[in-house]
Amino acid sequence: MLSTTISYEQFRELTGTFEDTVAYLCDDHLLSGEVAWTVLLCLAQAKVNEFN
């Protein structure tokens, strides 16, 4: 069974990956940060709903 908790180090690595990916897409594709984070929010909500 997978753990439902993560360490601070795992948290930092995960959030850093999100931030780096969004920054790359915004810079490389001239995408608004607000749009990118909103898309990530919607995707996260949909994925969490799949677990419920």
C-alpha positions in Angstrom: 0.0 0.0 0.0 1.3 3.5 -0.9 1.8 6.0 1.9 -0.5 9.0 2.2 2.1 11.1 3.8 5.3 12.5 2.4 8.5 13.9 4.0 9.4 17.5 3.8 12.2 16.6 1.3 9.7 14.7 -0.9 7.3 17.7 -0.7 10.1 20.1 -1.8 11.1 17.9 -4.6 7.5 17.5 -5.8 6.7 21.2 -5.6 10.0 22.1 -7.2 9.2 19.9 -10.1 5.8 21.5 -10.6 7.3 25.0 -10.4 10.1 24.2 -12.8 7.7 22.6 -15.3 5.3 25.6 -15.1 8.2 28.0 -15.5 9.5 26.1 -18.5 6.1 26.0 -20.2 5.4 29.7 -19.6 8.8 30.7 -20.9 9.0 28.3 -23.8 5.4 28.6 -25.0 4.6 32.2 -23.9 1.9 30.9 -21.6 0.5 32.9 -18.7 1.5 31.6 -15.3 -2.1 32.1 -14.1 -3.3 29.9 -16.9 -0.7 27.2 -16.3 -1.4 27.1 -12.5 -5.2 27.0 -13.2 -4.8 24.1 -15.5 -2.7 22.3 -12.9 -5.3 23.0 -10.3 -8.1 21.6 -12.5 -6.0 18.5 -13.3 -5.2 18.0 -9.6 -8.9 18.3 -8.6 -9.9 15.7 -11.3 -7.2 13.3 -10.3 -8.2 13.5 -6.6 -11.8 12.9 -7.6 -10.6 9.7 -9.3 -9.5 8.4 -5.9 -12.8 9.1 -4.2 
